[in-house]
Amino acid sequence: MSEQAWSPAPGTPVIEYRSGRTLCILGLAMFVFFGLAALFPDVGNPSHTARGDIPDSFAMFLFGALALGGLLLMLNTFPRTHRFAVDERGLRWQAGRKSDLIAWEEVRAIRGQEARPPVKDDPNSKALPPALVFTPVDRRFVTRHQALLNQLPTADPEVRLRLPNSTTVRQLAQEIARVRPDLIG
């Protein structure tokens, strides 16, 4: 299905964004900083006092564990380019080796949800993230598109595909309206 999912028609515009840069850089910084602290635990500690002295082996273990955590964070959030293409078959997505195709027959309606901060005076108000909101035909939609949606099936009839910013939402909504204006709501 992977190759079939990412084979848009020739000349189809592709909308791209990169994800994970900030967390990857944070993981790299953690790996370097705590890794150096694990390798050189005595740096910055010129004199030993009897009070509050922790053993070097414990400091090496602690900083080594934090460095390993930074490495795992960096590897898990390595920046990936996400590509979306809209053609007559559906919405196509590709990120690395993963790809998916949401066929137009699987959705009743699609709308763009732009980012909105919470209302200041309402304590129950929540921020809305930028997303494409799908109204699927059946309840197995989330299960079929697990690689793209990364969420569990819920009783909510709408399914949200979170995107990094409102610009990407607008671009995708415009492309969907160009190909299938009857689905945009």
N, C-alpha and C positions, 0 to 999 in steps of 0.2 A: 504494500500500500504506500510505502514511503515515496518511491519514484513516481507513482501515479498521482499522489497528492500534490507533489510539486512539479507540475508540468503545465504552466499557464500558456495560454495562446500567445503566439508571437506578437510583439508590440504592446503587450499588456503592461501598464505602468506598475512598478513595484515600489511599495512603501516600506522603508526600513527604519529600524531604530536599534541602538545598542543598549543592553541592560547589564547591570551588575558592576559597573566601573567603580562606584564609590566603595562598596563593600569589599571588592577585590583589593583596592588600594589600602583600605583599613587592615585587611588581613595581612598584606605584605608588610605594612608598618609594624604590626604586632609581631610578625615572624622575625623581622630584623631586630627590633628593639629587645624583645624578650629573649631571643636567641643569643644576642650578645651578652645580655645580663646573665644568662645561664652559663655561658662559656667563661665569663670573667666575673664571678660573684664578689670578688674582693675590691673591685674598682669603686672608688668613692667611699670606702670604709677604711681610712688610714690607721685608725687605732681601735683596738678591741677593748671594750669595757665589759665588766662583769654583768652589768644590768642590760637587759634587752638584746643580748647577743644570740642570733639564730645560727644554727650550724650551716656550714657552706653546702653540705650535701642536700639539706632541705631547701635552701635557696635555689640550688641548681635544679632540683626536681620541680619546684614551683614554677620557676621561669621557663624551664624546658616544657612543662605542660602548657603554659600560656603561649609559648612559641609554636608548639604543635597545634594548638587551637587556632592560632592565626594562620598557619599553613593550611589547615582544613577549611577555614573560612575563605581563604584566597582561592583554593582550588574549587570549592563548591560554587562560588559566585564569579567564576572567570567570565569576563565579558563575552556575550554572545550577540550576534547580529540576528535580529528577528526580521523576517521578510514576509510581507503580506501582498497578495495579488488578488484582484477581483476580476473574474471573467464570467462568461455565460454559464458555467457549471456551478460556481460557488466562490466562497472566500477561501483562499489557499494561504497556508502558513508554513514557514520553514524556519527552524532555528537549529543550526548544526546538523546533526543526523536525524533529528525529529522533524516530522512534517505532518500536516493534517489538511483535510478538505472538509469544509462545512458546505454541503450541497444546499442549494436554494430550497429544495423540497423538504428539508429538515426544519425550516423556520417559518413562522407565520409573519413575524415582523422583526425589524431591527431598528434600534434608535441609538444615537450617540448621547452619552452622558458626560458633560464637561465637569471639570473639577469645581467644587463649591465648598468654601469654608463653612464651619458651623455658624449658626445664627448666634450673635453675641448674647442676647438676653434670654435665650432658651437653653436651660441646662440639659435638656434631653436631645438637643440637636446634635447631629454628627456630621463630620465632613464627608462629602461625597468625592470619591476618587474618579479620575477620568476612566471611562470604560465604554465599550460597545455592549449594549443590552439586547440580548436575543430573547424572543418569545418562541420557544421550540414547539414542534408539533407533538412530540411525545416526551415522556419522562426519562427515557434512556439516553437523551441527548448528552448529558454530562458524562455518562459512562462511556459513550462512543468517542468523545472528544476530550478525554482525560489528559492527554499530553499537552493540549493547548490551554485548557481551562484551569487545571490544578485546583479543583474544589470537589467537595463531596456533593452528591445529589441531595437536594432539599425539597421541601414542599412548595417553595416559592415558584410560581410559574415562569419567572424571568431568570435568565442566566447572564451573569456579567463577566465579560472578558476585560480584565484590568489592563490598562495601557499606561505608558509612562507620562504622557502629557495630553493636554487638550488638542494640540495641533495634530497629533497622530489620529485622534478620534475624529476630528473634522475631515482630515484627508481620507480616511477610510469611509466615512459617511458619504462624502462627495463621490467617491468611486463606486460605492454601492448604489447611490442614487442614479449615477450615469448608466449602470448596467441593469439594475432592477429597481426602478423608482416606486413600484407598487409595494415593496417591503419596508421602505423607510417610513417611520411613523413619528 
